[in-house]
Structure formats: structure tokens, C-alpha cells
Amino acid sequence: MLIVAIAWIYVVGLMALTEPSIIAGIVTFLFYCALPLGTLLYIAGTGKRKARRRAEELAAHEARKAAAEDGD
């Protein structure tokens, strides 16, 4: 996925460089690259974030359980 993102940045960067004005190049880069790619990478990382959150919650639960057992 990372190689596709890098390639897309390269392609859109070249598109932005060929625009007739700097403003048009910036707008092209933002609307064809930065916003869509950011959204795509955010959506693609959702499963990893959920798994990490679940693992942290499980570890916290296990730590509370172990602390309660040691306190008895």
C-alpha cells in the first residue's frame, strides 16, 4: 500500500508541476493527492487502530485482574 501511495504522490506532483500557475498546482496537489490519499490511508488503517485498542483494553483488564488477585 505504501508503494502505491508514493507512486500516486509522484504522479500528482508531476501533474501539479505542469499547471500554468502556482495556485493551480497547489490546488491540484491538494485535491488530487493530499485529501484523497489522506482519506484512503485513514480508512485503510482503521482495522489496525481497532486491534491496537482492543489489545490495550485486554492488557489493562488483565492487569486489573492480576492486581485484584494479588490483593486478596
N, CA, C, O and CB atoms as a CASP TS submission, in Angstrom:
PFRMAT TS
TARGET T0000
AUTHOR 0000-0000-0000
METHOD Language model
MODEL 1
PARENT N/A
ATOM      1  N   MET     1       0.820  -1.184   0.000  1.00  0.00           N
ATOM      2  CA  MET     1       0.000   0.000   0.000  1.00  0.00           C
ATOM      3  C   MET     1       0.875   1.262   0.000  1.00  0.00           C
ATOM      4  O   MET     1       0.529   2.266  -0.623  1.00  0.00           O
ATOM      5  CB  MET     1      -0.939  -0.010   1.207  1.00  0.00           C
ATOM      6  N   LEU     2       1.984   1.198   0.691  1.00  0.00           N
ATOM      7  CA  LEU     2       2.862   2.358   0.771  1.00  0.00           C
ATOM      8  C   LEU     2       3.467   2.699  -0.588  1.00  0.00           C
ATOM      9  O   LEU     2       3.591   3.875  -0.931  1.00  0.00           O
ATOM     10  CB  LEU     2       3.969   2.109   1.786  1.00  0.00           C
ATOM     11  N   ILE     3       3.844   1.689  -1.360  1.00  0.00           N
ATOM     12  CA  ILE     3       4.434   1.943  -2.668  1.00  0.00           C
ATOM     13  C   ILE     3       3.418   2.588  -3.603  1.00  0.00           C
ATOM     14  O   ILE     3       3.781   3.420  -4.435  1.00  0.00           O
ATOM     15  CB  ILE     3       4.966   0.642  -3.278  1.00  0.00           C
ATOM     16  N   VAL     4       2.154   2.213  -3.473  1.00  0.00           N
ATOM     17  CA  VAL     4       1.098   2.820  -4.288  1.00  0.00           C
ATOM     18  C   VAL     4       0.921   4.282  -3.893  1.00  0.00           C
ATOM     19  O   VAL     4       0.747   5.144  -4.754  1.00  0.00           O
ATOM     20  CB  VAL     4      -0.238   2.047  -4.128  1.00  0.00           C
ATOM     21  N   ALA     5       0.964   4.559  -2.604  1.00  0.00           N
ATOM     22  CA  ALA     5       0.829   5.939  -2.136  1.00  0.00           C
ATOM     23  C   ALA     5       1.995   6.798  -2.634  1.00  0.00           C
ATOM     24  O   ALA     5       1.790   7.928  -3.075  1.00  0.00           O
ATOM     25  CB  ALA     5       0.757   5.980  -0.595  1.00  0.00           C
ATOM     26  N   ILE     6       3.197   6.270  -2.564  1.00  0.00           N
ATOM     27  CA  ILE     6       4.367   7.016  -3.044  1.00  0.00           C
ATOM     28  C   ILE     6       4.269   7.271  -4.541  1.00  0.00           C
ATOM     29  O   ILE     6       4.577   8.368  -5.008  1.00  0.00           O
ATOM     30  CB  ILE     6       5.665   6.252  -2.723  1.00  0.00           C
ATOM     31  N   ALA     7       3.845   6.271  -5.289  1.00  0.00           N
ATOM     32  CA  ALA     7       3.696   6.431  -6.733  1.00  0.00           C
ATOM     33  C   ALA     7       2.623   7.479  -7.048  1.00  0.00           C
ATOM     34  O   ALA     7       2.789   8.284  -7.965  1.00  0.00           O
ATOM     35  CB  ALA     7       3.339   5.079  -7.392  1.00  0.00           C
ATOM     36  N   TRP     8       1.533   7.466  -6.292  1.00  0.00           N
ATOM     37  CA  TRP     8       0.471   8.441  -6.532  1.00  0.00           C
ATOM     38  C   TRP     8       0.957   9.855  -6.234  1.00  0.00           C
ATOM     39  O   TRP     8       0.648  10.785  -6.978  1.00  0.00           O
ATOM     40  CB  TRP     8      -0.763   8.113  -5.678  1.00  0.00           C
ATOM     41  N   ILE     9       1.709  10.025  -5.160  1.00  0.00           N
ATOM     42  CA  ILE     9       2.277  11.340  -4.840  1.00  0.00           C
ATOM     43  C   ILE     9       3.180  11.815  -5.977  1.00  0.00           C
ATOM     44  O   ILE     9       3.151  12.989  -6.347  1.00  0.00           O
ATOM     45  CB  ILE     9       3.070  11.285  -3.510  1.00  0.00           C
ATOM     46  N   TYR    10       3.972  10.913  -6.522  1.00  0.00           N
ATOM     47  CA  TYR    10       4.869  11.254  -7.625  1.00  0.00           C
ATOM     48  C   TYR    10       4.087  11.699  -8.856  1.00  0.00           C
ATOM     49  O   TYR    10       4.413  12.715  -9.471  1.00  0.00           O
ATOM     50  CB  TYR    10       5.760  10.062  -7.974  1.00  0.00           C
ATOM     51  N   VAL    11       3.061  10.942  -9.213  1.00  0.00           N
ATOM     52  CA  VAL    11       2.272  11.248 -10.410  1.00  0.00           C
ATOM     53  C   VAL    11       1.548  12.585 -10.248  1.00  0.00           C
ATOM     54  O   VAL    11       1.579  13.424 -11.148  1.00  0.00           O
ATOM     55  CB  VAL    11       1.253  10.120 -10.691  1.00  0.00           C
ATOM     56  N   VAL    12       0.913  12.777  -9.126  1.00  0.00           N
ATOM     57  CA  VAL    12       0.180  14.023  -8.913  1.00  0.00           C
ATOM     58  C   VAL    12       1.144  15.191  -8.757  1.00  0.00           C
ATOM     59  O   VAL    12       0.823  16.308  -9.161  1.00  0.00           O
ATOM     60  CB  VAL    12      -0.725  13.912  -7.678  1.00  0.00           C
ATOM     61  N   GLY    13       2.314  14.956  -8.182  1.00  0.00           N
ATOM     62  CA  GLY    13       3.317  16.012  -8.104  1.00  0.00           C
ATOM     63  C   GLY    13       3.743  16.482  -9.479  1.00  0.00           C
ATOM     64  O   GLY    13       3.902  17.682  -9.706  1.00  0.00           O
ATOM     65  N   LEU    14       3.928  15.547 -10.398  1.00  0.00           N
ATOM     66  CA  LEU    14       4.261  15.928 -11.769  1.00  0.00           C
ATOM     67  C   LEU    14       3.102  16.650 -12.445  1.00  0.00           C
ATOM     68  O   LEU    14       3.321  17.583 -13.218  1.00  0.00           O
ATOM     69  CB  LEU    14       4.651  14.698 -12.579  1.00  0.00           C
ATOM     70  N   MET    15       1.875  16.229 -12.162  1.00  0.00           N
ATOM     71  CA  MET    15       0.709  16.936 -12.697  1.00  0.00           C
ATOM     72  C   MET    15       0.673  18.367 -12.181  1.00  0.00           C
ATOM     73  O   MET    15       0.386  19.299 -12.931  1.00  0.00           O
ATOM     74  CB  MET    15      -0.593  16.201 -12.321  1.00  0.00           C
ATOM     75  N   ALA    16       0.965  18.532 -10.909  1.00  0.00           N
ATOM     76  CA  ALA    16       0.926  19.867 -10.310  1.00  0.00           C
ATOM     77  C   ALA    16       2.009  20.758 -10.901  1.00  0.00           C
ATOM     78  O   ALA    16       1.805  21.959 -11.075  1.00  0.00           O
ATOM     79  CB  ALA    16       1.089  19.779  -8.789  1.00  0.00           C
ATOM     80  N   LEU    17       3.160  20.168 -11.208  1.00  0.00           N
ATOM     81  CA  LEU    17       4.244  20.958 -11.792  1.00  0.00           C
ATOM     82  C   LEU    17       3.917  21.472 -13.190  1.00  0.00           C
ATOM     83  O   LEU    17       4.452  22.496 -13.615  1.00  0.00           O
ATOM     84  CB  LEU    17       5.506  20.134 -11.843  1.00  0.00           C
ATOM     85  N   THR    18       3.052  20.777 -13.900  1.00  0.00           N
ATOM     86  CA  THR    18       2.712  21.188 -15.262  1.00  0.00           C
ATOM     87  C   THR    18       1.564  22.196 -15.320  1.00  0.00           C
ATOM     88  O   THR    18       1.208  22.666 -16.401  1.00  0.00           O
ATOM     89  CB  THR    18       2.354  19.976 -16.079  1.00  0.00           C
ATOM     90  N   GLU    19       0.987  22.528 -14.175  1.00  0.00           N
ATOM     91  CA  GLU    19      -0.104  23.511 -14.156  1.00  0.00           C
ATOM     92  C   GLU    19       0.440  24.886 -14.531  1.00  0.00           C
ATOM     93  O   GLU    19       1.605  25.182 -14.264  1.00  0.00           O
ATOM     94  CB  GLU    19      -0.787  23.560 -12.756  1.00  0.00           C
ATOM     95  N   PRO    20      -0.391  25.731 -15.149  1.00  0.00           N
ATOM     96  CA  PRO    20       0.083  27.037 -15.620  1.00  0.00           C
ATOM     97  C   PRO    20       0.410  28.046 -14.507  1.00  0.00           C
ATOM     98  O   PRO    20       1.185  28.975 -14.735  1.00  0.00           O
ATOM     99  CB  PRO    20      -0.948  27.631 -16.518  1.00  0.00           C
ATOM    100  N   SER    21      -0.167  27.877 -13.308  1.00  0.00           N
ATOM    101  CA  SER    21       0.137  28.814 -12.219  1.00  0.00           C
ATOM    102  C   SER    21       0.429  28.031 -10.936  1.00  0.00           C
ATOM    103  O   SER    21       0.091  26.854 -10.810  1.00  0.00           O
ATOM    104  CB  SER    21      -1.046  29.812 -11.995  1.00  0.00           C
ATOM    105  N   ILE    22       1.057  28.713 -10.008  1.00  0.00           N
ATOM    106  CA  ILE    22       1.397  28.079  -8.726  1.00  0.00           C
ATOM    107  C   ILE    22       0.133  27.717  -7.953  1.00  0.00           C
ATOM    108  O   ILE    22       0.052  26.644  -7.357  1.00  0.00           O
ATOM    109  CB  ILE    22       2.288  29.013  -7.877  1.00  0.00           C
ATOM    110  N   ILE    23      -0.837  28.599  -7.965  1.00  0.00           N
ATOM    111  CA  ILE    23      -2.094  28.342  -7.252  1.00  0.00           C
ATOM    112  C   ILE    23      -2.783  27.102  -7.822  1.00  0.00           C
ATOM    113  O   ILE    23      -3.264  26.257  -7.067  1.00  0.00           O
ATOM    114  CB  ILE    23      -3.035  29.570  -7.344  1.00  0.00           C
ATOM    115  N   ALA    24      -2.833  26.993  -9.142  1.00  0.00           N
ATOM    116  CA  ALA    24      -3.448  25.821  -9.771  1.00  0.00           C
ATOM    117  C   ALA    24      -2.680  24.550  -9.396  1.00  0.00           C
ATOM    118  O   ALA    24      -3.287  23.500  -9.182  1.00  0.00           O
ATOM    119  CB  ALA    24      -3.489  25.991 -11.311  1.00  0.00           C
ATOM    120  N   GLY    25      -1.362  24.638  -9.316  1.00  0.00           N
ATOM    121  CA  GLY    25      -0.562  23.486  -8.920  1.00  0.00           C
ATOM    122  C   GLY    25      -0.833  23.062  -7.494  1.00  0.00           C
ATOM    123  O   GLY    25      -0.926  21.871  -7.199  1.00  0.00           O
ATOM    124  N   ILE    26      -0.961  24.033  -6.609  1.00  0.00           N
ATOM    125  CA  ILE    26      -1.250  23.728  -5.201  1.00  0.00           C
ATOM    126  C   ILE    26      -2.632  23.106  -5.064  1.00  0.00           C
ATOM    127  O   ILE    26      -2.808  22.122  -4.344  1.00  0.00           O
ATOM    128  CB  ILE    26      -1.154  25.002  -4.335  1.00  0.00           C
ATOM    129  N   VAL    27      -3.607  23.679  -5.752  1.00  0.00           N
ATOM    130  CA  VAL    27      -4.973  23.141  -5.695  1.00  0.00           C
ATOM    131  C   VAL    27      -5.013  21.727  -6.276  1.00  0.00           C
ATOM    132  O   VAL    27      -5.668  20.844  -5.722  1.00  0.00           O
ATOM    133  CB  VAL    27      -5.957  24.063  -6.462  1.00  0.00           C
ATOM    134  N   THR    28      -4.320  21.516  -7.379  1.00  0.00           N
ATOM    135  CA  THR    28      -4.253  20.176  -7.976  1.00  0.00           C
ATOM    136  C   THR    28      -3.662  19.185  -6.984  1.00  0.00           C
ATOM    137  O   THR    28      -4.200  18.093  -6.798  1.00  0.00           O
ATOM    138  CB  THR    28      -3.416  20.194  -9.275  1.00  0.00           C
ATOM    139  N   PHE    29      -2.567  19.555  -6.353  1.00  0.00           N
ATOM    140  CA  PHE    29      -1.925  18.646  -5.410  1.00  0.00           C
ATOM    141  C   PHE    29      -2.828  18.365  -4.210  1.00  0.00           C
ATOM    142  O   PHE    29      -2.917  17.225  -3.756  1.00  0.00           O
ATOM    143  CB  PHE    29      -0.592  19.227  -4.941  1.00  0.00           C
ATOM    144  N   LEU    30      -3.492  19.392  -3.698  1.00  0.00           N
ATOM    145  CA  LEU    30      -4.359  19.189  -2.538  1.00  0.00           C
ATOM    146  C   LEU    30      -5.552  18.302  -2.863  1.00  0.00           C
ATOM    147  O   LEU    30      -5.845  17.349  -2.141  1.00  0.00           O
ATOM    148  CB  LEU    30      -4.843  20.524  -2.010  1.00  0.00           C
ATOM    149  N   PHE    31      -6.247  18.628  -3.968  1.00  0.00           N
ATOM    150  CA  PHE    31      -7.498  17.924  -4.249  1.00  0.00           C
ATOM    151  C   PHE    31      -7.330  16.593  -4.979  1.00  0.00           C
ATOM    152  O   PHE    31      -8.238  15.762  -4.947  1.00  0.00           O
ATOM    153  CB  PHE    31      -8.381  18.803  -5.052  1.00  0.00           C
ATOM    154  N   TYR    32      -6.199  16.374  -5.632  1.00  0.00           N
ATOM    155  CA  TYR    32      -5.967  15.092  -6.287  1.00  0.00           C
ATOM    156  C   TYR    32      -5.069  14.170  -5.475  1.00  0.00           C
ATOM    157  O   TYR    32      -5.028  12.966  -5.728  1.00  0.00           O
ATOM    158  CB  TYR    32      -5.363  15.314  -7.646  1.00  0.00           C
ATOM    159  N   CYS    33      -4.353  14.717  -4.510  1.00  0.00           N
ATOM    160  CA  CYS    33      -3.378  13.890  -3.798  1.00  0.00           C
ATOM    161  C   CYS    33      -3.592  13.912  -2.288  1.00  0.00           C
ATOM    162  O   CYS    33      -3.932  12.890  -1.693  1.00  0.00           O
ATOM    163  CB  CYS    33      -1.971  14.355  -4.119  1.00  0.00           C
ATOM    164  N   ALA    34      -3.397  15.063  -1.673  1.00  0.00           N
ATOM    165  CA  ALA    34      -3.357  15.130  -0.222  1.00  0.00           C
ATOM    166  C   ALA    34      -4.673  14.681   0.437  1.00  0.00           C
ATOM    167  O   ALA    34      -4.660  13.826   1.323  1.00  0.00           O
ATOM    168  CB  ALA    34      -3.029  16.539   0.205  1.00  0.00           C
ATOM    169  N   LEU    35      -5.770  15.239   0.018  1.00  0.00           N
ATOM    170  CA  LEU    35      -7.053  14.885   0.637  1.00  0.00           C
ATOM    171  C   LEU    35      -7.488  13.447   0.336  1.00  0.00           C
ATOM    172  O   LEU    35      -7.821  12.720   1.271  1.00  0.00           O
ATOM    173  CB  LEU    35      -8.127  15.844   0.168  1.00  0.00           C
ATOM    174  N   PRO    36      -7.501  13.007  -0.924  1.00  0.00           N
ATOM    175  CA  PRO    36      -7.917  11.623  -1.180  1.00  0.00           C
ATOM    176  C   PRO    36      -6.967  10.590  -0.571  1.00  0.00           C
ATOM    177  O   PRO    36      -7.403   9.571  -0.035  1.00  0.00           O
ATOM    178  CB  PRO    36      -8.023  11.389  -2.673  1.00  0.00           C
ATOM    179  N   LEU    37      -5.675  10.863  -0.659  1.00  0.00           N
ATOM    180  CA  LEU    37      -4.708   9.901  -0.120  1.00  0.00           C
ATOM    181  C   LEU    37      -4.790   9.845   1.401  1.00  0.00           C
ATOM    182  O   LEU    37      -4.692   8.767   1.988  1.00  0.00           O
ATOM    183  CB  LEU    37      -3.277  10.268  -0.559  1.00  0.00           C
ATOM    184  N   GLY    38      -4.969  10.986   2.037  1.00  0.00           N
ATOM    185  CA  GLY    38      -5.138  11.006   3.487  1.00  0.00           C
ATOM    186  C   GLY    38      -6.365  10.228   3.921  1.00  0.00           C
ATOM    187  O   GLY    38      -6.324   9.476   4.895  1.00  0.00           O
ATOM    188  N   THR    39      -7.459  10.412   3.193  1.00  0.00           N
ATOM    189  CA  THR    39      -8.689   9.677   3.495  1.00  0.00           C
ATOM    190  C   THR    39      -8.502   8.181   3.289  1.00  0.00           C
ATOM    191  O   THR    39      -8.930   7.380   4.119  1.00  0.00           O
ATOM    192  CB  THR    39      -9.842  10.183   2.626  1.00  0.00           C
ATOM    193  N   LEU    40      -7.872   7.807   2.200  1.00  0.00           N
ATOM    194  CA  LEU    40      -7.644   6.393   1.913  1.00  0.00           C
ATOM    195  C   LEU    40      -6.759   5.742   2.979  1.00  0.00           C
ATOM    196  O   LEU    40      -7.059   4.644   3.448  1.00  0.00           O
ATOM    197  CB  LEU    40      -7.007   6.231   0.531  1.00  0.00           C
ATOM    198  N   LEU    41      -5.689   6.402   3.356  1.00  0.00           N
ATOM    199  CA  LEU    41      -4.791   5.839   4.365  1.00  0.00           C
ATOM    200  C   LEU    41      -5.468   5.771   5.731  1.00  0.00           C
ATOM    201  O   LEU    41      -5.219   4.842   6.499  1.00  0.00           O
ATOM    202  CB  LEU    41      -3.507   6.669   4.458  1.00  0.00           C
ATOM    203  N   TYR    42      -6.317   6.739   6.037  1.00  0.00           N
ATOM    204  CA  TYR    42      -7.054   6.700   7.301  1.00  0.00           C
ATOM    205  C   TYR    42      -8.006   5.506   7.331  1.00  0.00           C
ATOM    206  O   TYR    42      -8.068   4.779   8.323  1.00  0.00           O
ATOM    207  CB  TYR    42      -7.838   8.010   7.510  1.00  0.00           C
ATOM    208  N   ILE    43      -8.747   5.307   6.240  1.00  0.00           N
ATOM    209  CA  ILE    43      -9.686   4.185   6.174  1.00  0.00           C
ATOM    210  C   ILE    43      -8.932   2.855   6.201  1.00  0.00           C
ATOM    211  O   ILE    43      -9.376   1.908   6.849  1.00  0.00           O
ATOM    212  CB  ILE    43     -10.559   4.281   4.902  1.00  0.00           C
ATOM    213  N   ALA    44      -7.811   2.778   5.511  1.00  0.00           N
ATOM    214  CA  ALA    44      -7.041   1.542   5.469  1.00  0.00           C
ATOM    215  C   ALA    44      -6.457   1.184   6.832  1.00  0.00           C
ATOM    216  O   ALA    44      -6.248   0.005   7.115  1.00  0.00           O
ATOM    217  CB  ALA    44      -5.928   1.659   4.447  1.00  0.00           C
ATOM    218  N   GLY    45      -6.192   2.163   7.672  1.00  0.00           N
ATOM    219  CA  GLY    45      -5.607   1.904   8.978  1.00  0.00           C
ATOM    220  C   GLY    45      -6.615   1.663  10.082  1.00  0.00           C
ATOM    221  O   GLY    45      -6.227   1.458  11.233  1.00  0.00           O
ATOM    222  N   THR    46      -7.900   1.682   9.762  1.00  0.00           N
ATOM    223  CA  THR    46      -8.940   1.533  10.782  1.00  0.00           C
ATOM    224  C   THR    46      -8.844   0.196  11.498  1.00  0.00           C
ATOM    225  O   THR    46      -8.977   0.147  12.721  1.00  0.00           O
ATOM    226  CB  THR    46     -10.314   1.682  10.155  1.00  0.00           C
ATOM    227  N   GLY    47      -8.620  -0.879  10.774  1.00  0.00           N
ATOM    228  CA  GLY    47      -8.526  -2.203  11.397  1.00  0.00           C
ATOM    229  C   GLY    47      -7.363  -2.301  12.361  1.00  0.00           C
ATOM    230  O   GLY    47      -7.485  -2.903  13.428  1.00  0.00           O
ATOM    231  N   LYS    48      -6.243  -1.719  11.998  1.00  0.00           N
ATOM    232  CA  LYS    48      -5.074  -1.745  12.885  1.00  0.00           C
ATOM    233  C   LYS    48      -5.330  -0.946  14.151  1.00  0.00           C
ATOM    234  O   LYS    48      -4.930  -1.359  15.239  1.00  0.00           O
ATOM    235  CB  LYS    48      -3.838  -1.197  12.165  1.00  0.00           C
ATOM    236  N   ARG    49      -5.998   0.202  14.016  1.00  0.00           N
ATOM    237  CA  ARG    49      -6.304   1.006  15.197  1.00  0.00           C
ATOM    238  C   ARG    49      -7.252   0.267  16.128  1.00  0.00           C
ATOM    239  O   ARG    49      -7.075   0.302  17.345  1.00  0.00           O
ATOM    240  CB  ARG    49      -6.908   2.348  14.789  1.00  0.00           C
ATOM    241  N   LYS    50      -8.263  -0.406  15.566  1.00  0.00           N
ATOM    242  CA  LYS    50      -9.199  -1.168  16.394  1.00  0.00           C
ATOM    243  C   LYS    50      -8.496  -2.310  17.108  1.00  0.00           C
ATOM    244  O   LYS    50      -8.747  -2.552  18.288  1.00  0.00           O
ATOM    245  CB  LYS    50     -10.346  -1.713  15.543  1.00  0.00           C
ATOM    246  N   ALA    51      -7.617  -3.015  16.404  1.00  0.00           N
ATOM    247  CA  ALA    51      -6.896  -4.130  17.007  1.00  0.00           C
ATOM    248  C   ALA    51      -5.976  -3.640  18.122  1.00  0.00           C
ATOM    249  O   ALA    51      -5.880  -4.271  19.174  1.00  0.00           O
ATOM    250  CB  ALA    51      -6.087  -4.885  15.944  1.00  0.00           C
ATOM    251  N   ARG    52      -5.302  -2.515  17.891  1.00  0.00           N
ATOM    252  CA  ARG    52      -4.421  -1.960  18.918  1.00  0.00           C
ATOM    253  C   ARG    52      -5.228  -1.550  20.155  1.00  0.00           C
ATOM    254  O   ARG    52      -4.805  -1.799  21.283  1.00  0.00           O
ATOM    255  CB  ARG    52      -3.638  -0.748  18.362  1.00  0.00           C
ATOM    256  N   ARG    53      -6.385  -0.923  19.941  1.00  0.00           N
ATOM    257  CA  ARG    53      -7.233  -0.506  21.056  1.00  0.00           C
ATOM    258  C   ARG    53      -7.724  -1.721  21.847  1.00  0.00           C
ATOM    259  O   ARG    53      -7.733  -1.705  23.078  1.00  0.00           O
ATOM    260  CB  ARG    53      -8.430   0.317  20.541  1.00  0.00           C
ATOM    261  N   ARG    54      -8.134  -2.777  21.126  1.00  0.00           N
ATOM    262  CA  ARG    54      -8.584  -3.997  21.801  1.00  0.00           C
ATOM    263  C   ARG    54      -7.462  -4.621  22.619  1.00  0.00           C
ATOM    264  O   ARG    54      -7.690  -5.071  23.742  1.00  0.00           O
ATOM    265  CB  ARG    54      -9.110  -5.008  20.780  1.00  0.00           C
ATOM    266  N   ALA    55      -6.251  -4.652  22.065  1.00  0.00           N
ATOM    267  CA  ALA    55      -5.117  -5.231  22.785  1.00  0.00           C
ATOM    268  C   ALA    55      -4.799  -4.423  24.040  1.00  0.00           C
ATOM    269  O   ALA    55      -4.491  -4.999  25.083  1.00  0.00           O
ATOM    270  CB  ALA    55      -3.883  -5.300  21.875  1.00  0.00           C
ATOM    271  N   GLU    56      -4.871  -3.097  23.949  1.00  0.00           N
ATOM    272  CA  GLU    56      -4.620  -2.265  25.122  1.00  0.00           C
ATOM    273  C   GLU    56      -5.682  -2.476  26.195  1.00  0.00           C
ATOM    274  O   GLU    56      -5.368  -2.543  27.383  1.00  0.00           O
ATOM    275  CB  GLU    56      -4.566  -0.795  24.724  1.00  0.00           C
ATOM    276  N   GLU    57      -6.946  -2.580  25.770  1.00  0.00           N
ATOM    277  CA  GLU    57      -8.021  -2.825  26.732  1.00  0.00           C
ATOM    278  C   GLU    57      -7.860  -4.189  27.399  1.00  0.00           C
ATOM    279  O   GLU    57      -8.082  -4.325  28.602  1.00  0.00           O
ATOM    280  CB  GLU    57      -9.387  -2.736  26.040  1.00  0.00           C
ATOM    281  N   LEU    58      -7.476  -5.189  26.625  1.00  0.00           N
ATOM    282  CA  LEU    58      -7.272  -6.523  27.182  1.00  0.00           C
ATOM    283  C   LEU    58      -6.114  -6.523  28.177  1.00  0.00           C
ATOM    284  O   LEU    58      -6.201  -7.134  29.242  1.00  0.00           O
ATOM    285  CB  LEU    58      -7.010  -7.538  26.060  1.00  0.00           C
ATOM    286  N   ALA    59      -5.028  -5.834  27.821  1.00  0.00           N
ATOM    287  CA  ALA    59      -3.881  -5.758  28.728  1.00  0.00           C
ATOM    288  C   ALA    59      -4.248  -5.033  30.017  1.00  0.00           C
ATOM    289  O   ALA    59      -3.814  -5.439  31.096  1.00  0.00           O
ATOM    290  CB  ALA    59      -2.704  -5.052  28.045  1.00  0.00           C
ATOM    291  N   ALA    60      -5.036  -3.969  29.924  1.00  0.00           N
ATOM    292  CA  ALA    60      -5.463  -3.245  31.117  1.00  0.00           C
ATOM    293  C   ALA    60      -6.370  -4.110  31.974  1.00  0.00           C
ATOM    294  O   ALA    60      -6.266  -4.098  33.200  1.00  0.00           O
ATOM    295  CB  ALA    60      -6.177  -1.949  30.734  1.00  0.00           C
ATOM    296  N   HIS    61      -7.261  -4.864  31.332  1.00  0.00           N
ATOM    297  CA  HIS    61      -8.159  -5.762  32.066  1.00  0.00           C
ATOM    298  C   HIS    61      -7.357  -6.849  32.781  1.00  0.00           C
ATOM    299  O   HIS    61      -7.622  -7.160  33.942  1.00  0.00           O
ATOM    300  CB  HIS    61      -9.192  -6.402  31.107  1.00  0.00           C
ATOM    301  N   GLU    62      -6.384  -7.420  32.088  1.00  0.00           N
ATOM    302  CA  GLU    62      -5.541  -8.458  32.704  1.00  0.00           C
ATOM    303  C   GLU    62      -4.739  -7.886  33.873  1.00  0.00           C
ATOM    304  O   GLU    62      -4.552  -8.561  34.886  1.00  0.00           O
ATOM    305  CB  GLU    62      -4.585  -9.070  31.655  1.00  0.00           C
ATOM    306  N   ALA    63      -4.267  -6.656  33.737  1.00  0.00           N
ATOM    307  CA  ALA    63      -3.504  -6.034  34.821  1.00  0.00           C
ATOM    308  C   ALA    63      -4.392  -5.791  36.033  1.00  0.00           C
ATOM    309  O   ALA    63      -3.966  -6.006  37.168  1.00  0.00           O
ATOM    310  CB  ALA    63      -2.878  -4.712  34.352  1.00  0.00           C
ATOM    311  N   ARG    64      -5.629  -5.341  35.799  1.00  0.00           N
ATOM    312  CA  ARG    64      -6.558  -5.136  36.938  1.00  0.00           C
ATOM    313  C   ARG    64      -6.894  -6.461  37.590  1.00  0.00           C
ATOM    314  O   ARG    64      -6.987  -6.553  38.814  1.00  0.00           O
ATOM    315  CB  ARG    64      -7.861  -4.432  36.475  1.00  0.00           C
ATOM    316  N   LYS    65      -7.079  -7.493  36.768  1.00  0.00           N
ATOM    317  CA  LYS    65      -7.397  -8.813  37.296  1.00  0.00           C
ATOM    318  C   LYS    65      -6.245  -9.347  38.140  1.00  0.00           C
ATOM    319  O   LYS    65      -6.470  -9.892  39.221  1.00  0.00           O
ATOM    320  CB  LYS    65      -7.716  -9.786  36.155  1.00  0.00           C
ATOM    321  N   ALA    66      -5.011  -9.194  37.654  1.00  0.00           N
ATOM    322  CA  ALA    66      -3.837  -9.656  38.403  1.00  0.00           C
ATOM    323  C   ALA    66      -3.657  -8.859  39.685  1.00  0.00           C
ATOM    324  O   ALA    66      -3.265  -9.420  40.708  1.00  0.00           O
ATOM    325  CB  ALA    66      -2.575  -9.551  37.541  1.00  0.00           C
ATOM    326  N   ALA    67      -3.937  -7.554  39.647  1.00  0.00           N
ATOM    327  CA  ALA    67      -3.814  -6.734  40.850  1.00  0.00           C
ATOM    328  C   ALA    67      -4.864  -7.123  41.881  1.00  0.00           C
ATOM    329  O   ALA    67      -4.591  -7.117  43.081  1.00  0.00           O
ATOM    330  CB  ALA    67      -3.941  -5.249  40.502  1.00  0.00           C
ATOM    331  N   ALA    68      -6.063  -7.460  41.420  1.00  0.00           N
ATOM    332  CA  ALA    68      -7.122  -7.873  42.343  1.00  0.00           C
ATOM    333  C   ALA    68      -6.782  -9.220  42.977  1.00  0.00           C
ATOM    334  O   ALA    68      -7.063  -9.429  44.157  1.00  0.00           O
ATOM    335  CB  ALA    68      -8.479  -7.954  41.611  1.00  0.00           C
ATOM    336  N   GLU    69      -6.193 -10.119  42.229  1.00  0.00           N
ATOM    337  CA  GLU    69      -5.817 -11.431  42.763  1.00  0.00           C
ATOM    338  C   GLU    69      -4.684 -11.306  43.768  1.00  0.00           C
ATOM    339  O   GLU    69      -4.649 -12.031  44.762  1.00  0.00           O
ATOM    340  CB  GLU    69      -5.408 -12.374  41.629  1.00  0.00           C
ATOM    341  N   ASP    70      -3.750 -10.382  43.510  1.00  0.00           N
ATOM    342  CA  ASP    70      -2.627 -10.180  44.432  1.00  0.00           C
ATOM    343  C   ASP    70      -3.085  -9.519  45.721  1.00  0.00           C
ATOM    344  O   ASP    70      -2.474  -9.715  46.771  1.00  0.00           O
ATOM    345  CB  ASP    70      -1.539  -9.335  43.773  1.00  0.00           C
ATOM    346  N   GLY    71      -4.136  -8.751  45.651  1.00  0.00           N
ATOM    347  CA  GLY    71      -4.662  -8.040  46.820  1.00  0.00           C
ATOM    348  C   GLY    71      -5.424  -8.951  47.760  1.00  0.00           C
ATOM    349  O   GLY    71      -5.602  -8.618  48.931  1.00  0.00           O
ATOM    350  N   ASP    72      -5.872 -10.086  47.273  1.00  0.00           N
ATOM    351  CA  ASP    72      -6.671 -10.997  48.115  1.00  0.00           C
ATOM    352  C   ASP    72      -5.830 -11.704  49.126  1.00  0.00           C
ATOM    353  O   ASP    72      -6.346 -12.502  49.909  1.00  0.00           O
ATOM    354  CB  ASP    72      -7.389 -12.015  47.271  1.00  0.00           C
TER
END
